[in-house]
Amino acid sequence: MSLESTKPPADQEADDYLERRALRRGSAGWLLLTGLGVAYVVSGDYSGWNFGLAEGGFGGLAVAMVLMGLMYTCMVFALAELSSILPTAGGGYGFARRALGPWGGFLTGTAILIEYVLAPAAIAIFIGDYVESLGLFGLTSGWPVYLACFVIFIGIHLWGVGEALRFSFVVTGIAVAALLVFAVGAFPDFDASNLDDIPVDESAFGSSSWLPMGLLGIWAAFPFGMWFFLGVEGVPLAAEETKDPARTLPKAIRWSMGILVVLALLTFFASAGARGSDAIQGAGNPLVEALQPDGEATALSRFVNYAGLAGLVASFFSLIYAGSRQLFALSRAGYLPRFLSLTSSRKAPYLGLLVPGAIGFALAAATGDGARMLNVAVFGATISYALMSLSHIVLRRREPGLARPYRTPGGVLTSSVALVLTCAALAATFLVDVTAAFIALGVYVVAVAYFGLYSRKRLVAKAPEEEFAALAAAEAELERN
């Protein structure tokens, strides 16, 4: 593998290039990182997943959730191994850079950026909807609310990573506790006959009460099955700010996924069983809908409604963190303009926070279409999942002797399952929203043109991901000789 890099910049030659791009190390242990992993995802338990009922019915979404849960489980086990080998802020981009070269790294990093720039913009819109529905301060959903979200929560990130992760942990704890309270309140009204009450489309192949849209409905529900887990793969992006990352990251990834599986099962069955799949399939707030069979608000439904806002804040806040670290890593290595990776006196990548934040706010204010932006984010996510799973397979085959403090159970079989299911999920995005898929592809074309024509020959040799690649190339050369 050759390292495509030209002359380093002048400040790198003065040995202060990386010093001006240093993060605060040792700020997070496994507990905070587990909270971060859950925070990325928890808003998906409160809304969004239920639209999969309209695509596949209860049975279709149930199968999709199981398959997507299997995909994420296999993938996070692979990522746990990769993060113990390459504990850098690049996360998935760094893994693909080592396994697939500069092009693989850039394509993976770009896909991750698409996910982590678009998802916060979408969630800001959902926060605005919640603020309006709850009548908070008499505000209506619109750009002032979106701007307040970005300003306040980016400001906390600029304060410092330790403070940011602790804030995220507290808000996530509230959201998770509320999900458990919701399940306790909803399950007494559980009725199995409510699960398959969506009218059957007799013209659909293989249709039944459990699969009212037929077998194809299972596939169409894949993107919504992902919403129970979308974002957990971002835990490795905290590698450079973690205590003992080779041990801490795998532990946090596994715990995050375990918690998310439990929350997904409780939320899915309690919501559909208490009120009925048909009643909640189009609801913007399915958990609250499940608790209000007669439409009248109760103390419990109001509590869950406010907690839903906490869940949205937790995911919004943590996704901003993930996007800033991915942008920071790509910029530090020269894949994107280098000035974007400069850090402040508090070791926060301030431009890595402000630039994606400005883009996200502009998209939210200009479109107001949160669902479309989430679909674009899902498309980017599935591309990155495929490339990260492939990276695990390639590194296992090509570098079997590489030191692996943590090893994926099942080895390449596990990551192969993730790869196959990811490809199926990627294809399913075209069934749900073709426009969103082509928007993401358009962004990809522009990014690829920039890399191919400009930044590919301006990579920074001293960036951690590039040094890992150079070391691997040198060791391979020695083995050949």
C-alpha positions, 0 to 999 in steps of 0.5 A: 500500500502506497502512502499518497502524500506530498510535501507537508505544510510549513507548520507541520515542518515546524513540528507544531502541526499536530499540536495545534490539532490536539484533542483533550485526552483521557476525558472519557471512561467506558461509562460516559462512552456507553452513554454516548452510544445510547445518546446517538440513538435514543431519539429513534425510540421516541419517533420515526421507527413507527413509519415502518409499520406503514411500509411492512405492517407489524410483522414486516417491521418486526422482521426488519428490526431483527435483521437490522439489529443483527446487522448492527450487532455484527458490525459493532463487534467488528468495530470493537476489534478495529477500534482496539487496533486503531484508536484514533478520532477518525473512527470508521474512516481510519479503519477503512484508510488502513484496509482500503487505502486513501480512496476507501478512507475518504469514501467512508469518511464522506458517508459518515459526514453525510450521516452526521451533518444531516441527522442533527439538522433533521432532529433540530426540526423535530425538536421544534415540532416538540417545542410547539406541540408542548406549548413551551414559552409560546414558541412555534417550530421555525428557524429561531428554535433551530438556531437556539438548538445549534447555538446552545449545544455547540456552545457546550461542546466548545466548553470542553469534551468532558463537560459535553459528555457529562451533559449528554450522559445526564440527558440520555439518562432521563430519556432512557428512564422515561422509556422504561416508565413508558413500558411499565405504563403501556404493557398493562393495556397490551393486547396481542390482537392490536399488533396485526390490525393494519388492513391487508393489501390483498394484491401484495405478494405474500400478504397476511394480517402479519404482513399486510404489505406482503413480503416486499414490505419487510425489505421496505421497512429496513430503514425504519428498523435501523432507526432503533440503532442508527448512530451507535457506530459513532462511539469509536470517534471518541478514541483520542479523548478516551482513557485506555481506548483499546480496552474502553472502546470495545466495552462501551460499544458492546454495552451500548448495543445491548442497552439499545436492543432492550429499549427497542424491544420494549418500545416496539411491543409496548407501543403497538400492543397498547394502542394498535399498529394501525393507530400509531403507524403515522403518528409523529409521537407514537409513544404518547399516542399509545398512552392516549387511547381516547385522545385525552392527555394523562400525567404519564403521556405528558411525562413521556412527551417531555422526555421525548424532547430530552431524547431528541436533545440527547441525540442532537447533542451527541451527533454534533459531537460525532460529526465534529470529530469525523470532520476533524480527523479528515481535515487533520489528515488533509482529506478536507481543508486543513484549517477545519481541524484547528483546536481551541485552547480547550482542545475543542475542534471549533471549526469542526463544530461551527461549520457543520452546525452552520450547514445543518442550521441552513438546511433545517431553516431552508427546507423544514423537511426532517424526514427527507434529511433523515433518509439522506442520512440513512443512505450515507450511513449504509454506505459507511457500514458496508465499507467498515464491515469490508475493512474488517474482512480485509484486515483479517485476511491481509494482516492476520498477525496484527495485534488485536487487543479485542477480537470479534466473536466469529471473525470474518463470518460476523463482519460478512453477515453485517456486510450482506445485510448492509447492502440489502439496507442500502438497496432498501433506501431506494424503495422508501425515498428515491429522491433522498438517495439521489441527493446523497449520491449527488453530494458524493459525486462532488466530494469525490471530484474534490478528493480526486482532483485536489486533496488526494495529493495533499495528504498529511503524512504525520496524521495518525491514520496516515502514519498507521498506513505508512507503518503497515506499508513499510512492514509489508515491504520488509516482509517481501524483502 
